[in-house]
């Protein structure tokens, strides 16, 4: 097993743990600012998951396309988290 595969499996485990834990918390703390923060974390984690696992399409797409989509998805995740956090402050 290659080093890249081990890293992808480890990050997959982390993403699954985050999504499962915060999904359970979302059911418990629905509504209010805590619910909004949990939703921000879930969306951000989902977008980062898509960015990391877009590599699975490497045999079918050009490397520049993969890098571009990963950069856009990560930027979208961090922007969503930043602007959502600013919205919660008010």
Biopython code that builds the backbone (N, CA, C, O; Angstrom):
import numpy as np
from Bio.PDB.StructureBuilder import StructureBuilder

atoms = [
    (1, "UNK", "N", (0.856, -1.164, 0.000)),
    (1, "UNK", "CA", (0.000, 0.000, 0.000)),
    (1, "UNK", "C", (0.911, 1.238, 0.000)),
    (1, "UNK", "O", (1.854, 1.337, 0.784)),
    (2, "UNK", "N", (0.603, 2.158, -0.887)),
    (2, "UNK", "CA", (1.439, 3.352, -1.011)),
    (2, "UNK", "C", (1.174, 4.328, 0.134)),
    (2, "UNK", "O", (0.166, 4.245, 0.835)),
    (3, "UNK", "N", (2.094, 5.233, 0.290)),
    (3, "UNK", "CA", (1.975, 6.246, 1.343)),
    (3, "UNK", "C", (0.761, 7.132, 1.110)),
    (3, "UNK", "O", (0.060, 7.491, 2.056)),
    (4, "UNK", "N", (0.513, 7.484, -0.139)),
    (4, "UNK", "CA", (-0.636, 8.328, -0.457)),
    (4, "UNK", "C", (-1.942, 7.623, -0.094)),
    (4, "UNK", "O", (-2.873, 8.264, 0.394)),
    (5, "UNK", "N", (-2.020, 6.320, -0.325)),
    (5, "UNK", "CA", (-3.226, 5.567, 0.009)),
    (5, "UNK", "C", (-3.437, 5.513, 1.516)),
    (5, "UNK", "O", (-4.572, 5.615, 1.982)),
    (6, "UNK", "N", (-2.376, 5.356, 2.275)),
    (6, "UNK", "CA", (-2.485, 5.338, 3.740)),
    (6, "UNK", "C", (-2.985, 6.689, 4.249)),
    (6, "UNK", "O", (-3.839, 6.752, 5.134)),
    (7, "UNK", "N", (-2.454, 7.751, 3.691)),
    (7, "UNK", "CA", (-2.877, 9.092, 4.098)),
    (7, "UNK", "C", (-4.345, 9.322, 3.743)),
    (7, "UNK", "O", (-5.095, 9.883, 4.542)),
    (8, "UNK", "N", (-4.756, 8.895, 2.557)),
    (8, "UNK", "CA", (-6.160, 9.056, 2.163)),
    (8, "UNK", "C", (-7.090, 8.242, 3.055)),
    (8, "UNK", "O", (-8.170, 8.716, 3.407)),
    (9, "UNK", "N", (-6.699, 7.047, 3.421)),
    (9, "UNK", "CA", (-7.528, 6.243, 4.319)),
    (9, "UNK", "C", (-7.621, 6.866, 5.710)),
    (9, "UNK", "O", (-8.684, 6.855, 6.332)),
    (10, "UNK", "N", (-6.505, 7.408, 6.194)),
    (10, "UNK", "CA", (-6.511, 8.069, 7.497)),
    (10, "UNK", "C", (-7.400, 9.311, 7.478)),
    (10, "UNK", "O", (-8.177, 9.531, 8.407)),
    (11, "UNK", "N", (-7.291, 10.121, 6.429)),
    (11, "UNK", "CA", (-8.153, 11.312, 6.354)),
    (11, "UNK", "C", (-9.611, 10.923, 6.163)),
    (11, "UNK", "O", (-10.504, 11.610, 6.659)),
    (12, "UNK", "N", (-9.862, 9.828, 5.451)),
    (12, "UNK", "CA", (-11.238, 9.356, 5.304)),
    (12, "UNK", "C", (-11.823, 9.000, 6.670)),
    (12, "UNK", "O", (-12.968, 9.340, 6.966)),
    (13, "UNK", "N", (-11.043, 8.320, 7.496)),
    (13, "UNK", "CA", (-11.484, 7.988, 8.839)),
    (13, "UNK", "C", (-11.798, 9.244, 9.648)),
    (13, "UNK", "O", (-12.808, 9.295, 10.350)),
    (14, "UNK", "N", (-10.946, 10.244, 9.551)),
    (14, "UNK", "CA", (-11.160, 11.490, 10.284)),
    (14, "UNK", "C", (-12.417, 12.204, 9.788)),
    (14, "UNK", "O", (-13.220, 12.681, 10.590)),
    (15, "UNK", "N", (-12.585, 12.277, 8.467)),
    (15, "UNK", "CA", (-13.786, 12.921, 7.919)),
    (15, "UNK", "C", (-15.057, 12.199, 8.369)),
    (15, "UNK", "O", (-16.039, 12.843, 8.737)),
    (16, "UNK", "N", (-15.040, 10.880, 8.341)),
    (16, "UNK", "CA", (-16.224, 10.124, 8.755)),
    (16, "UNK", "C", (-16.527, 10.368, 10.233)),
    (16, "UNK", "O", (-17.685, 10.555, 10.606)),
    (17, "UNK", "N", (-15.495, 10.365, 11.071)),
    (17, "UNK", "CA", (-15.715, 10.641, 12.492)),
    (17, "UNK", "C", (-16.313, 12.020, 12.716)),
    (17, "UNK", "O", (-17.262, 12.170, 13.486)),
    (18, "UNK", "N", (-15.765, 13.025, 12.049)),
    (18, "UNK", "CA", (-16.278, 14.388, 12.197)),
    (18, "UNK", "C", (-17.729, 14.473, 11.750)),
    (18, "UNK", "O", (-18.565, 15.046, 12.448)),
    (19, "UNK", "N", (-18.030, 13.905, 10.590)),
    (19, "UNK", "CA", (-19.391, 13.991, 10.066)),
    (19, "UNK", "C", (-20.389, 13.243, 10.944)),
    (19, "UNK", "O", (-21.497, 13.731, 11.168)),
    (20, "UNK", "N", (-20.017, 12.077, 11.441)),
    (20, "UNK", "CA", (-20.935, 11.308, 12.295)),
    (20, "UNK", "C", (-21.166, 12.024, 13.623)),
    (20, "UNK", "O", (-22.306, 12.149, 14.071)),
    (21, "UNK", "N", (-20.112, 12.483, 14.242)),
    (21, "UNK", "CA", (-20.240, 13.143, 15.552)),
    (21, "UNK", "C", (-21.056, 14.431, 15.447)),
    (21, "UNK", "O", (-21.948, 14.672, 16.260)),
    (22, "UNK", "N", (-20.746, 15.257, 14.443)),
    (22, "UNK", "CA", (-21.472, 16.523, 14.339)),
    (22, "UNK", "C", (-22.889, 16.328, 13.817)),
    (22, "UNK", "O", (-23.759, 17.157, 14.083)),
    (23, "UNK", "N", (-23.137, 15.254, 13.083)),
    (23, "UNK", "CA", (-24.503, 14.976, 12.657)),
    (23, "UNK", "C", (-25.360, 14.579, 13.863)),
    (23, "UNK", "O", (-26.521, 14.978, 13.960)),
    (24, "UNK", "N", (-24.789, 13.797, 14.774)),
    (24, "UNK", "CA", (-25.510, 13.467, 16.012)),
    (24, "UNK", "C", (-25.731, 14.720, 16.856)),
    (24, "UNK", "O", (-26.798, 14.893, 17.446)),
    (25, "UNK", "N", (-24.730, 15.591, 16.913)),
    (25, "UNK", "CA", (-24.866, 16.831, 17.682)),
    (25, "UNK", "C", (-25.915, 17.745, 17.052)),
    (25, "UNK", "O", (-26.629, 18.454, 17.761)),
    (26, "UNK", "N", (-26.008, 17.729, 15.719)),
    (26, "UNK", "CA", (-26.998, 18.575, 15.051)),
    (26, "UNK", "C", (-28.415, 18.163, 15.442)),
    (26, "UNK", "O", (-29.295, 19.007, 15.611)),
    (27, "UNK", "N", (-28.622, 16.856, 15.582)),
    (27, "UNK", "CA", (-29.951, 16.379, 15.986)),
    (27, "UNK", "C", (-30.265, 16.794, 17.426)),
    (27, "UNK", "O", (-31.410, 17.103, 17.756)),
    (28, "UNK", "N", (-29.244, 16.799, 18.269)),
    (28, "UNK", "CA", (-29.454, 17.142, 19.678)),
    (28, "UNK", "C", (-29.616, 18.652, 19.873)),
    (28, "UNK", "O", (-30.448, 19.088, 20.668)),
    (29, "UNK", "N", (-28.825, 19.448, 19.152)),
    (29, "UNK", "CA", (-28.827, 20.900, 19.342)),
    (29, "UNK", "C", (-29.416, 21.620, 18.133)),
    (29, "UNK", "O", (-28.829, 22.584, 17.641)),
    (30, "UNK", "N", (-30.552, 21.169, 17.658)),
    (30, "UNK", "CA", (-31.184, 21.791, 16.494)),
    (30, "UNK", "C", (-31.645, 23.199, 16.841)),
    (30, "UNK", "O", (-32.202, 23.438, 17.913)),
    (31, "UNK", "N", (-31.404, 24.131, 15.916)),
    (31, "UNK", "CA", (-31.826, 25.507, 16.108)),
    (31, "UNK", "C", (-30.831, 26.320, 16.910)),
    (31, "UNK", "O", (-29.960, 25.774, 17.587)),
    (32, "UNK", "N", (-30.972, 27.612, 16.828)),
    (32, "UNK", "CA", (-30.103, 28.516, 17.571)),
    (32, "UNK", "C", (-28.718, 28.616, 16.964)),
    (32, "UNK", "O", (-28.443, 28.071, 15.896)),
    (33, "UNK", "N", (-27.857, 29.324, 17.671)),
    (33, "UNK", "CA", (-26.499, 29.548, 17.167)),
    (33, "UNK", "C", (-25.657, 28.283, 17.182)),
    (33, "UNK", "O", (-24.813, 28.090, 16.307)),
    (34, "UNK", "N", (-25.874, 27.431, 18.154)),
    (34, "UNK", "CA", (-25.117, 26.174, 18.214)),
    (34, "UNK", "C", (-25.453, 25.308, 17.002)),
    (34, "UNK", "O", (-24.560, 24.718, 16.394)),
    (35, "UNK", "N", (-26.715, 25.232, 16.653)),
    (35, "UNK", "CA", (-27.125, 24.488, 15.459)),
    (35, "UNK", "C", (-26.530, 25.072, 14.192)),
    (35, "UNK", "O", (-26.138, 24.336, 13.286)),
    (36, "UNK", "N", (-26.462, 26.408, 14.127)),
    (36, "UNK", "CA", (-25.864, 27.054, 12.960)),
    (36, "UNK", "C", (-24.367, 26.763, 12.853)),
    (36, "UNK", "O", (-23.854, 26.532, 11.758)),
    (37, "UNK", "N", (-23.678, 26.773, 13.974)),
    (37, "UNK", "CA", (-22.246, 26.477, 13.972)),
    (37, "UNK", "C", (-22.010, 25.024, 13.560)),
    (37, "UNK", "O", (-21.079, 24.736, 12.808)),
    (38, "UNK", "N", (-22.837, 24.124, 14.042)),
    (38, "UNK", "CA", (-22.707, 22.712, 13.656)),
    (38, "UNK", "C", (-22.927, 22.552, 12.163)),
    (38, "UNK", "O", (-22.211, 21.795, 11.508)),
    (39, "UNK", "N", (-23.907, 23.256, 11.621)),
    (39, "UNK", "CA", (-24.133, 23.189, 10.172)),
    (39, "UNK", "C", (-22.951, 23.757, 9.394)),
    (39, "UNK", "O", (-22.589, 23.221, 8.347)),
    (40, "UNK", "N", (-22.344, 24.835, 9.891)),
    (40, "UNK", "CA", (-21.148, 25.384, 9.250)),
    (40, "UNK", "C", (-20.016, 24.357, 9.220)),
    (40, "UNK", "O", (-19.335, 24.195, 8.207)),
    (41, "UNK", "N", (-19.830, 23.675, 10.334)),
    (41, "UNK", "CA", (-18.773, 22.668, 10.414)),
    (41, "UNK", "C", (-19.064, 21.509, 9.467)),
    (41, "UNK", "O", (-18.152, 21.011, 8.807)),
    (42, "UNK", "N", (-20.307, 21.076, 9.391)),
    (42, "UNK", "CA", (-20.660, 19.966, 8.511)),
    (42, "UNK", "C", (-20.444, 20.318, 7.040)),
    (42, "UNK", "O", (-19.897, 19.513, 6.285)),
    (43, "UNK", "N", (-20.862, 21.496, 6.634)),
    (43, "UNK", "CA", (-20.685, 21.894, 5.233)),
    (43, "UNK", "C", (-19.208, 22.072, 4.904)),
    (43, "UNK", "O", (-18.755, 21.644, 3.842)),
    (44, "UNK", "N", (-18.462, 22.693, 5.793)),
    (44, "UNK", "CA", (-17.033, 22.895, 5.568)),
    (44, "UNK", "C", (-16.309, 21.557, 5.461)),
    (44, "UNK", "O", (-15.474, 21.369, 4.576)),
    (45, "UNK", "N", (-16.622, 20.635, 6.353)),
    (45, "UNK", "CA", (-15.995, 19.318, 6.319)),
    (45, "UNK", "C", (-16.367, 18.563, 5.050)),
    (45, "UNK", "O", (-15.527, 17.882, 4.462)),
    (46, "UNK", "N", (-17.605, 18.679, 4.630)),
    (46, "UNK", "CA", (-18.032, 18.011, 3.396)),
    (46, "UNK", "C", (-17.296, 18.560, 2.175)),
    (46, "UNK", "O", (-16.875, 17.793, 1.310)),
    (47, "UNK", "N", (-17.141, 19.868, 2.101)),
    (47, "UNK", "CA", (-16.427, 20.460, 0.966)),
    (47, "UNK", "C", (-14.943, 20.077, 0.970)),
    (47, "UNK", "O", (-14.361, 19.826, -0.084)),
    (48, "UNK", "N", (-14.337, 20.034, 2.161)),
    (48, "UNK", "CA", (-12.943, 19.604, 2.236)),
    (48, "UNK", "C", (-12.794, 18.126, 1.873)),
    (48, "UNK", "O", (-11.791, 17.728, 1.282)),
    (49, "UNK", "N", (-13.789, 17.319, 2.227)),
    (49, "UNK", "CA", (-13.795, 15.914, 1.841)),
    (49, "UNK", "C", (-13.830, 15.768, 0.321)),
    (49, "UNK", "O", (-13.090, 14.967, -0.249)),
    (50, "UNK", "N", (-14.686, 16.539, -0.323)),
    (50, "UNK", "CA", (-14.766, 16.505, -1.795)),
    (50, "UNK", "C", (-13.438, 16.938, -2.409)),
    (50, "UNK", "O", (-12.980, 16.341, -3.383)),
    (51, "UNK", "N", (-12.827, 17.959, -1.850)),
    (51, "UNK", "CA", (-11.547, 18.436, -2.380)),
    (51, "UNK", "C", (-10.468, 17.363, -2.284)),
    (51, "UNK", "O", (-9.700, 17.167, -3.225)),
    (52, "UNK", "N", (-10.409, 16.678, -1.161)),
    (52, "UNK", "CA", (-9.372, 15.662, -0.977)),
    (52, "UNK", "C", (-9.607, 14.427, -1.851)),
    (52, "UNK", "O", (-8.655, 13.846, -2.373)),
    (53, "UNK", "N", (-10.843, 14.033, -2.009)),
    (53, "UNK", "CA", (-11.126, 12.793, -2.724)),
    (53, "UNK", "C", (-11.448, 13.001, -4.194)),
    (53, "UNK", "O", (-11.864, 12.067, -4.878)),
    (54, "UNK", "N", (-11.261, 14.210, -4.678)),
    (54, "UNK", "CA", (-11.361, 14.457, -6.110)),
    (54, "UNK", "C", (-10.191, 13.795, -6.841)),
    (54, "UNK", "O", (-10.229, 13.612, -8.058)),
    (55, "UNK", "N", (-9.151, 13.438, -6.080)),
    (55, "UNK", "CA", (-7.999, 12.732, -6.643)),
    (55, "UNK", "C", (-8.373, 11.381, -7.235)),
    (55, "UNK", "O", (-7.644, 10.856, -8.077)),
    (56, "UNK", "N", (-9.482, 10.816, -6.815)),
    (56, "UNK", "CA", (-9.890, 9.522, -7.343)),
    (56, "UNK", "C", (-10.220, 9.588, -8.830)),
    (56, "UNK", "O", (-10.250, 8.562, -9.510)),
    (57, "UNK", "N", (-10.465, 10.786, -9.328)),
    (57, "UNK", "CA", (-10.753, 10.956, -10.751)),
    (57, "UNK", "C", (-9.498, 11.229, -11.573)),
    (57, "UNK", "O", (-9.593, 11.571, -12.752)),
    (58, "UNK", "N", (-8.333, 11.082, -10.967)),
    (58, "UNK", "CA", (-7.061, 11.378, -11.644)),
    (58, "UNK", "C", (-6.860, 10.600, -12.942)),
    (58, "UNK", "O", (-6.330, 11.164, -13.899)),
    (59, "UNK", "N", (-7.258, 9.335, -13.017)),
    (59, "UNK", "CA", (-7.055, 8.635, -14.291)),
    (59, "UNK", "C", (-7.904, 9.184, -15.445)),
    (59, "UNK", "O", (-7.599, 8.942, -16.613)),
    (60, "UNK", "N", (-8.952, 9.913, -15.118)),
    (60, "UNK", "CA", (-9.887, 10.373, -16.141)),
    (60, "UNK", "C", (-9.746, 11.846, -16.493)),
    (60, "UNK", "O", (-10.237, 12.278, -17.536)),
    (61, "UNK", "N", (-9.086, 12.623, -15.644)),
    (61, "UNK", "CA", (-8.984, 14.067, -15.855)),
    (61, "UNK", "C", (-7.531, 14.510, -15.877)),
    (61, "UNK", "O", (-6.642, 13.819, -15.379)),
    (62, "UNK", "N", (-7.312, 15.671, -16.462)),
    (62, "UNK", "CA", (-5.970, 16.246, -16.484)),
    (62, "UNK", "C", (-5.596, 16.726, -15.079)),
    (62, "UNK", "O", (-6.459, 17.074, -14.274)),
    (63, "UNK", "N", (-4.307, 16.735, -14.811)),
    (63, "UNK", "CA", (-3.834, 17.145, -13.485)),
    (63, "UNK", "C", (-4.198, 18.594, -13.181)),
    (63, "UNK", "O", (-4.523, 18.925, -12.041)),
    (64, "UNK", "N", (-4.146, 19.455, -14.183)),
    (64, "UNK", "CA", (-4.497, 20.860, -13.963)),
    (64, "UNK", "C", (-5.962, 21.018, -13.575)),
    (64, "UNK", "O", (-6.298, 21.890, -12.774)),
    (65, "UNK", "N", (-6.831, 20.192, -14.128)),
    (65, "UNK", "CA", (-8.248, 20.235, -13.779)),
    (65, "UNK", "C", (-8.452, 19.810, -12.330)),
    (65, "UNK", "O", (-9.233, 20.421, -11.599)),
    (66, "UNK", "N", (-7.758, 18.777, -11.928)),
    (66, "UNK", "CA", (-7.882, 18.283, -10.551)),
    (66, "UNK", "C", (-7.398, 19.330, -9.562)),
    (66, "UNK", "O", (-8.060, 19.590, -8.557)),
    (67, "UNK", "N", (-6.252, 19.928, -9.838)),
    (67, "UNK", "CA", (-5.703, 20.942, -8.938)),
    (67, "UNK", "C", (-6.636, 22.148, -8.865)),
    (67, "UNK", "O", (-6.842, 22.711, -7.789)),
    (68, "UNK", "N", (-7.197, 22.543, -9.998)),
    (68, "UNK", "CA", (-8.111, 23.692, -10.026)),
    (68, "UNK", "C", (-9.365, 23.418, -9.210)),
    (68, "UNK", "O", (-9.787, 24.262, -8.420)),
    (69, "UNK", "N", (-9.963, 22.245, -9.395)),
    (69, "UNK", "CA", (-11.182, 21.914, -8.650)),
    (69, "UNK", "C", (-10.890, 21.799, -7.160)),
    (69, "UNK", "O", (-11.694, 22.238, -6.337)),
    (70, "UNK", "N", (-9.745, 21.212, -6.802)),
    (70, "UNK", "CA", (-9.384, 21.124, -5.389)),
    (70, "UNK", "C", (-9.205, 22.511, -4.778)),
    (70, "UNK", "O", (-9.673, 22.771, -3.669)),
    (71, "UNK", "N", (-8.535, 23.389, -5.494)),
    (71, "UNK", "CA", (-8.324, 24.745, -4.973)),
    (71, "UNK", "C", (-9.646, 25.483, -4.821)),
    (71, "UNK", "O", (-9.865, 26.160, -3.816)),
    (72, "UNK", "N", (-10.525, 25.362, -5.802)),
    (72, "UNK", "CA", (-11.827, 26.033, -5.729)),
    (72, "UNK", "C", (-12.686, 25.472, -4.598)),
    (72, "UNK", "O", (-13.360, 26.224, -3.894)),
    (73, "UNK", "N", (-12.659, 24.161, -4.426)),
    (73, "UNK", "CA", (-13.473, 23.554, -3.374)),
    (73, "UNK", "C", (-12.956, 23.926, -1.989)),
    (73, "UNK", "O", (-13.744, 24.208, -1.087)),
    (74, "UNK", "N", (-11.642, 23.928, -1.819)),
    (74, "UNK", "CA", (-11.082, 24.331, -0.518)),
    (74, "UNK", "C", (-11.352, 25.803, -0.232)),
    (74, "UNK", "O", (-11.660, 26.175, 0.901)),
    (75, "UNK", "N", (-11.236, 26.635, -1.254)),
    (75, "UNK", "CA", (-11.532, 28.056, -1.093)),
    (75, "UNK", "C", (-13.004, 28.257, -0.747)),
    (75, "UNK", "O", (-13.340, 29.091, 0.094)),
    (76, "UNK", "N", (-13.873, 27.499, -1.393)),
    (76, "UNK", "CA", (-15.304, 27.592, -1.087)),
    (76, "UNK", "C", (-15.581, 27.163, 0.350)),
    (76, "UNK", "O", (-16.396, 27.781, 1.036)),
    (77, "UNK", "N", (-14.909, 26.110, 0.808)),
    (77, "UNK", "CA", (-15.112, 25.641, 2.182)),
    (77, "UNK", "C", (-14.690, 26.690, 3.196)),
    (77, "UNK", "O", (-15.425, 26.983, 4.139)),
    (78, "UNK", "N", (-13.510, 27.252, 3.002)),
    (78, "UNK", "CA", (-13.028, 28.250, 3.952)),
    (78, "UNK", "C", (-13.822, 29.554, 3.867)),
    (78, "UNK", "O", (-14.035, 30.219, 4.881)),
    (79, "UNK", "N", (-14.257, 29.918, 2.667)),
    (79, "UNK", "CA", (-15.088, 31.117, 2.516)),
    (79, "UNK", "C", (-16.436, 30.920, 3.198)),
    (79, "UNK", "O", (-16.933, 31.814, 3.883)),
    (80, "UNK", "N", (-17.020, 29.743, 3.005)),
    (80, "UNK", "CA", (-18.298, 29.448, 3.644)),
    (80, "UNK", "C", (-18.165, 29.525, 5.162)),
    (80, "UNK", "O", (-19.024, 30.089, 5.841)),
    (81, "UNK", "N", (-17.090, 28.959, 5.683)),
    (81, "UNK", "CA", (-16.870, 29.002, 7.123)),
    (81, "UNK", "C", (-16.642, 30.423, 7.615)),
    (81, "UNK", "O", (-17.173, 30.814, 8.654)),
    (82, "UNK", "N", (-15.854, 31.200, 6.874)),
    (82, "UNK", "CA", (-15.568, 32.577, 7.279)),
    (82, "UNK", "C", (-16.786, 33.471, 7.231)),
    (82, "UNK", "O", (-17.085, 34.172, 8.198)),
    (83, "UNK", "N", (-17.496, 33.454, 6.107)),
    (83, "UNK", "CA", (-18.663, 34.318, 5.980)),
    (83, "UNK", "C", (-19.806, 33.854, 6.878)),
    (83, "UNK", "O", (-20.553, 34.676, 7.409)),
    (84, "UNK", "N", (-19.944, 32.541, 7.050)),
    (84, "UNK", "CA", (-20.964, 32.033, 7.967)),
    (84, "UNK", "C", (-20.663, 32.423, 9.404)),
    (84, "UNK", "O", (-21.573, 32.765, 10.160)),
    (85, "UNK", "N", (-19.390, 32.373, 9.787)),
    (85, "UNK", "CA", (-18.996, 32.799, 11.120)),
    (85, "UNK", "C", (-19.238, 34.275, 11.348)),
    (85, "UNK", "O", (-19.670, 34.681, 12.426)),
    (86, "UNK", "N", (-18.958, 35.086, 10.323)),
    (86, "UNK", "CA", (-19.216, 36.534, 10.448)),
    (86, "UNK", "C", (-20.704, 36.810, 10.584)),
    (86, "UNK", "O", (-21.108, 37.718, 11.310)),
    (87, "UNK", "N", (-21.519, 36.026, 9.885)),
    (87, "UNK", "CA", (-22.966, 36.194, 9.972)),
    (87, "UNK", "C", (-23.470, 35.843, 11.366)),
    (87, "UNK", "O", (-24.418, 36.454, 11.859)),
    (88, "UNK", "N", (-22.838, 34.862, 12.001)),
    (88, "UNK", "CA", (-23.254, 34.456, 13.346)),
    (88, "UNK", "C", (-22.892, 35.472, 14.415)),
    (88, "UNK", "O", (-23.537, 35.529, 15.462)),
    (89, "UNK", "N", (-21.866, 36.273, 14.161)),
    (89, "UNK", "CA", (-21.441, 37.269, 15.138)),
    (89, "UNK", "C", (-22.522, 38.330, 15.336)),
    (89, "UNK", "O", (-22.742, 38.784, 16.459)),
    (90, "UNK", "N", (-23.187, 38.721, 14.273)),
    (90, "UNK", "CA", (-24.212, 39.775, 14.372)),
    (90, "UNK", "C", (-25.441, 39.320, 15.099)),
    (90, "UNK", "O", (-26.385, 40.093, 15.260)),
]
sb = StructureBuilder()
sb.init_structure("model")
sb.init_model(0)
sb.init_chain("A")
sb.init_seg("    ")
for serial, (resi, resn, name, xyz) in enumerate(atoms, 1):
    if name == "N":
        sb.init_residue(resn, " ", resi, " ")
    sb.init_atom(name, np.array(xyz, "f"), 0.0, 1.0, " ", f" {name:<3s}", serial, name[0])
structure = sb.get_structure()
